[in-house]
Amino acid sequence: MKKIILFIKNKQSRAVGTVFMTMAIMFGAWVARLPEIKDQLGLSEGQLGLALFFMPLGATLLLPFFGRISAALKERRSTMLGISAFLLTVVLPALATNYLMLTIALLFVGFAMGLANVAMNASAAAVERTEKKSIMSACHGFFSLGGMIGASTSSLFIQLEVSPFWHLVFWAVLMGSACFLSSKYLLETEVEEKKREKFSLPPKSVLGFALVGFCIMTSEGAITDWSTIYLKETLSAPGTVASFGFAIFAGFMALGRFFGDQLIAVFGSNRMLVAGCLLGLFGLLVLQHGYYGFALVGFGLIGLGYSIIIPTLFSQSAKQEGVKASVGIASVASSGYIGLLLGPVIIGFVAEHWGLGNGFMFLTGLTAIALVVVFLNSSRVKFK
């Protein structure tokens, strides 16, 4: 708890944390209203899965250019450009009146999301480099906390019959103002990449991190997109309860991430990656018990298990010898986006033909693969 208080008191880390929380609050609100948008447009699970594909597609299409943008603008301006674009575009899907408009809107959200995600993680890494302290897990903790806030407060907006559009606009204005006020404290360090480099495969030393990132971020994205629908349509949970599936997932993820840096200091990064995968596996098995009460518990266990994995991957990939921090982070981010590309489509296809429960069984397999890769990777790289 002391480290969290110090994180909040530090202006630079608080500014980065605000950006992380802003993106997550918007995501939490969007996910909670997704069943309504699905019903309004009359979409099947397969159609929704294909539509959701366009959001990570947009992020992936621009991924080779994010390094150049960061080099030109540095961390502060690239982060503010990314989060501003995200806040402007994330409200667009709620205005869609047909399937084509929805896919185009999600594509533009993806463009902005990709830039904001890479830039804000680079800003967190800049604070770690300049102040010689670990904040990545705490930053991702604020992301998870934001997701919990965005999802859990959605039940109030739903009860008040606020439309999804104005619901998202409310949060965009509020959190956009918070980001603007704190933006002057974002660091603006010298960017490592001065020359243009062609897009390439991840370096060998971070390849294992990238593969684990693919598996876990696919699962995170699927839970983000499908948790509410799974609870409401598969397990027959009331609408006001269904929105808490993602809120619990994000809340326990926040809890794990706020204490993640301290746990890593005691047990080490590799052991925490193993523990996270094991707990995530257990949560996925509980999730599929068939009753929404167990599913809520499962979402909490998965969130706690996954909590430390992605920030650890970002942090460790940025610290490998002979690999530039921006290259290491982009390698994990790009593999995650590929997973996010495939995840919605696969889960939607499985749900339409064999039920959404079997879609979550697919995520169980991915988490098991991540666990195996962590074991194999532990003897090949140096954890710092």
N, C-alpha and C positions, 0 to 999 in steps of 0.2 A: 504493500500500500504506500510505503514511503517513496518508492520509485515513481509511482503514478503521480503522487503529489508534486514531486520534483519535475516530472515531465510536464505537468500542467503549468507550473510556475515558470518554466523555461520558455521564453517567447518564441524561439525558433522551433522547438519541438511542438509547442502548442499550435503554431501556425500550420505546420504540416498535418498534425492530427485533425485540425478543423477541416482541411480539404478531404482527408480520408472519410471523416464522419459525414460530410456533405454528400459525397457520392453515394454512400451507403444508405442514408436516410431516403434519398430519392429512389434508390433501388428497392428498399423495403416497402415504400408506398406504392411503387409501380407493381410489385409482385402481388401485394394484397388486393389490388384492383384488377388483376389479370383475369380472374374468372368472369368478371362482369364484361370485360372487353371481349372475351371469348364468346360469351352468350350473345352480346349485342351484334356481333358479326356472324353468328351462327357457325362457328368453326368446330371441326372435329379435332381430336387429339393430334392426329397426324398433320393436319393443316396448321395447327398452332405450333407444333414442333418445327415445321419447315419455316414458318414465319420468324420464330425466335432464332433460327439459324442466321438470319441476316444481320443481327446485332454483332455477334463476334466476327462475322464475315467482314463487316465494315472496319472493325479494329484490325483484323489481319491484313486486309488489303493495303492499309497505310503503314503497317509495322516497319517495313524497310526504310521509311522516311522519318520515323520518329527520332532516330539518332541525329539526323541532319537538323531537324527542327530544334532539338535540345542544344546542339552545338551553336546554332545561330542565336537562340534566344536565352540560353542558360536556364538554370532550374526555376528561378522565380517566375519569369515571364512565360515559359513554356507550361508551367503548372497552372498559372492563372488563365492562360489561353485555353488549355484543355478543360478545366473545370467550368469556365464560362460557357464554352461551346456545349458542354454536356448539359448544363442547366437550361440552355436555350432549346436543345433538341429533345430532351427526355420527355417533355410534355406533348410532343407531336403524336406519338402513338395513340394517345387518348382522344385525338381529334379525327382519327381514321374512320371513314364511313364504309370502306370496303377493304378487301384483302390486299389489293395492290398498294393502296395508300399505307396500310399497316407495315408491309414489308419495306417500302421505301423509307418510311419514318424510322424503322428500326435500323436500317442501314446507316442513316445519318447519326443516330444515337451511337452506333458502333464506332464510327469515325472519331467522334468526340471522346467516347469512353476509352478508346485505345490510347490516345494522346495523353489524356488526364491520368490514366493508370500508370503508364511508364514514367511520366514526368513527376508525379507525386512520390513514387518509389525512389526515383533518383534524388528528389529533395530530401527524403528521409536518409538515404545513404550519404548525402552531403553533410547532414548534421552528424551522423556517426563518424565520418572522416575528420571533420573539423573539431568536434568536441570530444572525440575519443571515448564515446559511450554508446551502448546499444539501445536503440529506440525503435527498431523495425517492428518487433513484436507488439510493442505498445501502440504504434501507429495503426497496425492491423487490428488491434483491440478496439481502437476508436472506430474503425470501419465496421466491425461487428456490432459495436454498441449502436452505431447509427442505423444499421439494418434493423436491429431490435426496436429502436424508437420509431422508425418509419413504418414498420409492419404492425406493431402493437397499437399505435395511435390511429391506425386506419379504421379500426372498428368504430371509433368515435365519428369519423368522417362519414362512414357508411350509415350509421344510425341517424346522423343529421341530414342524410340524403344529399351530401355534397357530391357533385359529379367528379369522376376521376380526373378530368382536366383541371378543374379549379383546386382540387386536392393537391395535385402536383405543382400547380402554380404557387400555391401558398408556401410550400416548402422551398421551392426554387428561389422565391424572393427573400424569404427569411435566411436561408443558408447562404445564398449568394451575397447578402449583405455582410454576414459573418466572415466569409472568405475575403471579401474586399477590405474589411477593417483590419484583418490580421495579415494581409499579403505583404506588407512592408517588412515583416519579420522573417519571411522566407529567405533562405540563403541564396546567394548568387555567386557560386564558386567558378573557378576556371574549369570548363568542360574538357575532359581528357581527349576526345576525338576532334582533332583539328582538320583531318583530311577525310574526304568522302570514301567510304568503304562499301564494297558490294555486299549484298545480303549473302550470308553463308550459314552453313550448319553450325550448331553449337560446338564450342571447343570440347575436346575429349574430357577435360577435367570437370566440366559442368554438364556433360551429357546425361549422367545419371540423375542429377537434380532436375534437368528438363523433363525426363521421362516420368519421374515422380510427380512433377508439377502438372504434366498432362493428365495423369490419372486422377489426382486429387481435385484439380480445378474443373475437370469434367463432372466429377461428382458434386462439387460445390455448386456449379452452375445448374445442374439438374435439380438439386434440392431447392435452390433459389427459385427456379422457374415452375417447378411442379409440386412443391410441398402443399400449397394451399389447395390446388386442384385434387391432389391425392387424398387429403383429409376430407374435402367436401364431397367429391364425386365417388371415390372408391370406398371410403370408410364411413360415409354418411354423417360426417361431423356437421354441427350447425355452422352457418356462415360466420358468425361472430367468433366461433372457436377455431375455425379453419385458418383464419389469418394469424393465429398465434403459433402455427407450426414453424413458419420461418422466423418469427420473433424469438421463440425458444432456442431454435438452432443458432441464430445470431447472438442471442444473449449469452449462451454458454460458450460460444466461440469468443466473445468479448472477454468473459471471465478468464478463459485459458490464456488469451493473448496478453492481458494486463499483467499476469504473473509469469508469462513465458520467459522473459529475459532472466528473471531470478532463477527459474527452474533450469534453464540452460546453463547458467553459471554453476549450479550445483551438480547436475547430472550429465551435462554435455549435450551438444546438438544432436549427435547420432542416436543416443539413447532416447531422447525426446521424440525424434522422428519415428522410431520403432514403437514407442508407447502410444503415439498419436494414431498410427495406422491400426494398431491392435484395438484401441478403444473405438475408433471409427467403424471397424468391422463388427464389433459387438453391438454397437448402436444400430447398424443397418439390419442386423438379424432381429433385434427387438422391434424395429420399425415395421417389419413384415409380419407381425403377430396376428394382425387382422382386426384390431380394435383401436379406435383413435386415441384412447388414453395411453396405450402402450406406444403408439406412434409418436405422441408428443414427448414421451420419455426418450424414445429412440432418437428423435431429432436433437434433443439436448445432449445425449451421449456423443452423437456424431459431431456436433458443433464443438464440444470439448476436445474430442480426439483430433479433429482437423485443425483446431485453433492455431497450433504452433507450427504446423507443417509448412505452409506457404511463406510466412515471414522468415522462417529459418532457411528455406531454399533461396529466397531473394538475398538474404544477408550473406549466406555462405558462398553463393555463386559470385557475389561481388568481391569476395576476399581471396579467391583462388590465385595463386602465383602465376604470373604470365598472362592473366586475363583481365582486361579493363573492366571496371565496375559496371559501366554502361552496357558492355557486351554480355557480361554474366547475367545481369538483370533482364536484358532483352531476350536472352536465350530461354530463361524460365518463363517469361511473360509470353513469348511467341508460342512455346509448346503448350502453355495453358490455353491460349486463344484457339489453337487447333482443336484442343479438347472441347472447348466451348462451342466451336463450330459443329463438331460431330454430335455432342451430347444431346442437344434439344431434338435433333432429327431422329437419332436412334431411340431415345426415350419415347418420343411421340409415335414412332413406327411400332415399337413394341407394345405401347399402351393401346393403340388402335386395334392390334391383331390378337394380343395375348393378355392385355390388362396392364395397368400402371404398376401393379405390384411386381410383376416380372421385370419391369423397367428398373425398379430399385434393386432387384437381384443382380442385374447387370452392373450396377454401381458397386455391389459387394465384391464382384470379381475384379473390378478395377482397383479397389482398395487393397485387395489381396496381392495383386501384381505390384502395387506401390511398395508394400511391405517387403516383398522379395527383392525388389531393386534396391531398397535401402540397405538390406543385409549385404547384397553383392557389392554395393558401392562403398561400403564402410571401409574396406581395405584398400581402396584405390585413390581416395582423395584425402586431403588434410582438412579437418574441421578446426575452425579457429573461433 
